[in-house]
């Protein structure tokens, strides 16, 4: 398991992760851009118009399954099979960008994920929770998703569990506090 980093500077927060995958770049690219493959690790099948300015749409459902929210984001950069950048919850976090960078390596592919946004955007949604909780939950969320992508390309299942997410969140909270 590879932990990410959380950087805070000049009013911005950046989550950075790196995974070394033992698979060719095309396989990893499909895992992060093909809606059928995305559904396997995201838990929802997004709509993706893979061009600059295209929509990247997901339906997010509450944990109890009672409420669904359509989230429309935009593709900012799309350079197969190396770079995919999109907004993230643009309505709530207008400054947020997620960047997926793939680099071929001798043993497969290096996946670098960066999620950057203004701290003020995070604070605006932190109505009932502390900023440490918001930051650590985001960090744990990306970490868990990257673990699921790794398992997907390896051909193994990686079920999401609340206990594992909470453990990750506690670990990342210690980095922020």
TORMI-903191 format. One record per residue (C-alpha): residue number from 1; x, y, z. Coordinates in steps of 0.02 Angstrom, whole numbers. Layout:
% residues N
<seq: NUM	east: X	north: Y	up: Z>
...
This chain:
% residues 177
<seq: 1	east: 0	north: 0	up: 0>
<seq: 2	east: 69	north: 169	up: -49>
<seq: 3	east: 12	north: 322	up: 47>
<seq: 4	east: -17	north: 485	up: -39>
<seq: 5	east: 38	north: 656	up: 17>
<seq: 6	east: -63	north: 809	up: 63>
<seq: 7	east: 17	north: 977	up: 25>
<seq: 8	east: -55	north: 1143	up: 82>
<seq: 9	east: 19	north: 1300	up: 10>
<seq: 10	east: -41	north: 1473	up: -42>
<seq: 11	east: -222	north: 1432	up: -4>
<seq: 12	east: -221	north: 1271	up: -106>
<seq: 13	east: -231	north: 1089	up: -54>
<seq: 14	east: -152	north: 955	up: -163>
<seq: 15	east: -173	north: 767	up: -142>
<seq: 16	east: -38	north: 669	up: -233>
<seq: 17	east: -25	north: 482	up: -260>
<seq: 18	east: 86	north: 365	up: -360>
<seq: 19	east: 57	north: 184	up: -404>
<seq: 20	east: 174	north: 70	up: -500>
<seq: 21	east: 67	north: -52	up: -598>
<seq: 22	east: 130	north: -210	up: -682>
<seq: 23	east: 24	north: -183	up: -837>
<seq: 24	east: 43	north: -95	up: -1004>
<seq: 25	east: -11	north: 85	up: -1017>
<seq: 26	east: -160	north: 45	up: -1130>
<seq: 27	east: -236	north: -70	up: -997>
<seq: 28	east: -216	north: 61	up: -861>
<seq: 29	east: -284	north: 197	up: -978>
<seq: 30	east: -442	north: 94	up: -1006>
<seq: 31	east: -462	north: 72	up: -818>
<seq: 32	east: -470	north: 261	up: -793>
<seq: 33	east: -565	north: 313	up: -951>
<seq: 34	east: -679	north: 172	up: -1009>
<seq: 35	east: -851	north: 192	up: -925>
<seq: 36	east: -875	north: 3	up: -906>
<seq: 37	east: -707	north: -14	up: -819>
<seq: 38	east: -734	north: 144	up: -717>
<seq: 39	east: -896	north: 69	up: -652>
<seq: 40	east: -799	north: -79	up: -579>
<seq: 41	east: -696	north: 28	up: -461>
<seq: 42	east: -805	north: 183	up: -442>
<seq: 43	east: -964	north: 90	up: -405>
<seq: 44	east: -1060	north: 194	up: -533>
<seq: 45	east: -1048	north: 200	up: -722>
<seq: 46	east: -1007	north: 376	up: -777>
<seq: 47	east: -1042	north: 459	up: -942>
<seq: 48	east: -882	north: 520	up: -1024>
<seq: 49	east: -865	north: 625	up: -1180>
<seq: 50	east: -676	north: 603	up: -1204>
<seq: 51	east: -629	north: 771	up: -1277>
<seq: 52	east: -579	north: 939	up: -1207>
<seq: 53	east: -738	north: 1023	up: -1149>
<seq: 54	east: -834	north: 858	up: -1147>
<seq: 55	east: -942	north: 810	up: -1000>
<seq: 56	east: -888	north: 687	up: -867>
<seq: 57	east: -1049	north: 643	up: -774>
<seq: 58	east: -1072	north: 533	up: -621>
<seq: 59	east: -1220	north: 491	up: -513>
<seq: 60	east: -1171	north: 492	up: -330>
<seq: 61	east: -1287	north: 403	up: -209>
<seq: 62	east: -1292	north: 426	up: -21>
<seq: 63	east: -1225	north: 282	up: 84>
<seq: 64	east: -1402	north: 229	up: 130>
<seq: 65	east: -1454	north: 232	up: -54>
<seq: 66	east: -1597	north: 354	up: -26>
<seq: 67	east: -1535	north: 502	up: -127>
<seq: 68	east: -1444	north: 517	up: -293>
<seq: 69	east: -1356	north: 672	up: -358>
<seq: 70	east: -1302	north: 702	up: -538>
<seq: 71	east: -1130	north: 781	up: -541>
<seq: 72	east: -1073	north: 859	up: -705>
<seq: 73	east: -890	north: 894	up: -730>
<seq: 74	east: -788	north: 944	up: -881>
<seq: 75	east: -641	north: 864	up: -969>
<seq: 76	east: -498	north: 991	up: -965>
<seq: 77	east: -360	north: 890	up: -1050>
<seq: 78	east: -370	north: 722	up: -1138>
<seq: 79	east: -213	north: 651	up: -1219>
<seq: 80	east: -228	north: 461	up: -1238>
<seq: 81	east: -149	north: 359	up: -1164>
<seq: 82	east: -52	north: 475	up: -1052>
<seq: 83	east: -154	north: 618	up: -980>
<seq: 84	east: -333	north: 642	up: -921>
<seq: 85	east: -380	north: 798	up: -823>
<seq: 86	east: -554	north: 846	up: -767>
<seq: 87	east: -646	north: 958	up: -646>
<seq: 88	east: -710	north: 876	up: -488>
<seq: 89	east: -878	north: 918	up: -410>
<seq: 90	east: -867	north: 1082	up: -506>
<seq: 91	east: -1029	north: 1148	up: -431>
<seq: 92	east: -961	north: 1137	up: -253>
<seq: 93	east: -774	north: 1153	up: -289>
<seq: 94	east: -752	north: 1265	up: -441>
<seq: 95	east: -562	north: 1266	up: -419>
<seq: 96	east: -542	north: 1077	up: -411>
<seq: 97	east: -443	north: 983	up: -543>
<seq: 98	east: -401	north: 798	up: -548>
<seq: 99	east: -254	north: 746	up: -656>
<seq: 100	east: -217	north: 566	up: -705>
<seq: 101	east: -44	north: 546	up: -782>
<seq: 102	east: 20	north: 381	up: -851>
<seq: 103	east: 201	north: 347	up: -891>
<seq: 104	east: 265	north: 184	up: -966>
<seq: 105	east: 400	north: 101	up: -861>
<seq: 106	east: 511	north: -50	up: -885>
<seq: 107	east: 391	north: -155	up: -780>
<seq: 108	east: 224	north: -79	up: -836>
<seq: 109	east: 149	north: 91	up: -799>
<seq: 110	east: 170	north: 226	up: -669>
<seq: 111	east: 5	north: 308	up: -622>
<seq: 112	east: 16	north: 480	up: -543>
<seq: 113	east: -145	north: 557	up: -477>
<seq: 114	east: -158	north: 735	up: -417>
<seq: 115	east: -315	north: 818	up: -349>
<seq: 116	east: -293	north: 1005	up: -318>
<seq: 117	east: -416	north: 1135	up: -257>
<seq: 118	east: -430	north: 1295	up: -159>
<seq: 119	east: -440	north: 1270	up: 28>
<seq: 120	east: -583	north: 1396	up: 29>
<seq: 121	east: -685	north: 1277	up: -80>
<seq: 122	east: -659	north: 1139	up: 48>
<seq: 123	east: -703	north: 1255	up: 192>
<seq: 124	east: -864	north: 1308	up: 106>
<seq: 125	east: -929	north: 1129	up: 113>
<seq: 126	east: -863	north: 1097	up: 289>
<seq: 127	east: -1023	north: 1160	up: 372>
<seq: 128	east: -1040	north: 1024	up: 504>
<seq: 129	east: -866	north: 949	up: 496>
<seq: 130	east: -690	north: 1009	up: 529>
<seq: 131	east: -573	north: 1047	up: 385>
<seq: 132	east: -461	north: 905	up: 448>
<seq: 133	east: -607	north: 784	up: 426>
<seq: 134	east: -644	north: 848	up: 251>
<seq: 135	east: -461	north: 839	up: 196>
<seq: 136	east: -429	north: 668	up: 273>
<seq: 137	east: -591	north: 596	up: 200>
<seq: 138	east: -541	north: 656	up: 26>
<seq: 139	east: -366	north: 585	up: 46>
<seq: 140	east: -431	north: 418	up: 107>
<seq: 141	east: -559	north: 414	up: -34>
<seq: 142	east: -430	north: 435	up: -171>
<seq: 143	east: -314	north: 310	up: -87>
<seq: 144	east: -453	north: 180	up: -80>
<seq: 145	east: -502	north: 209	up: -261>
<seq: 146	east: -322	north: 188	up: -317>
<seq: 147	east: -312	north: 25	up: -220>
<seq: 148	east: -469	north: -32	up: -313>
<seq: 149	east: -395	north: 18	up: -483>
<seq: 150	east: -238	north: -81	up: -441>
<seq: 151	east: -341	north: -234	up: -398>
<seq: 152	east: -448	north: -212	up: -554>
<seq: 153	east: -299	north: -212	up: -673>
<seq: 154	east: -225	north: -358	up: -575>
<seq: 155	east: -387	north: -454	up: -601>
<seq: 156	east: -430	north: -463	up: -416>
<seq: 157	east: -578	north: -394	up: -320>
<seq: 158	east: -557	north: -250	up: -200>
<seq: 159	east: -719	north: -223	up: -106>
<seq: 160	east: -746	north: -57	up: -20>
<seq: 161	east: -773	north: -69	up: 167>
<seq: 162	east: -816	north: 69	up: 288>
<seq: 163	east: -689	north: 1	up: 415>
<seq: 164	east: -546	north: 9	up: 289>
<seq: 165	east: -597	north: 185	up: 237>
<seq: 166	east: -603	north: 242	up: 419>
<seq: 167	east: -429	north: 169	up: 451>
<seq: 168	east: -361	north: 264	up: 300>
<seq: 169	east: -450	north: 423	up: 354>
<seq: 170	east: -370	north: 414	up: 527>
<seq: 171	east: -199	north: 389	up: 449>
<seq: 172	east: -221	north: 540	up: 335>
<seq: 173	east: -295	north: 646	up: 476>
<seq: 174	east: -131	north: 622	up: 569>
<seq: 175	east: -40	north: 699	up: 420>
<seq: 176	east: -152	north: 853	up: 424>
<seq: 177	east: -165	north: 884	up: 612>
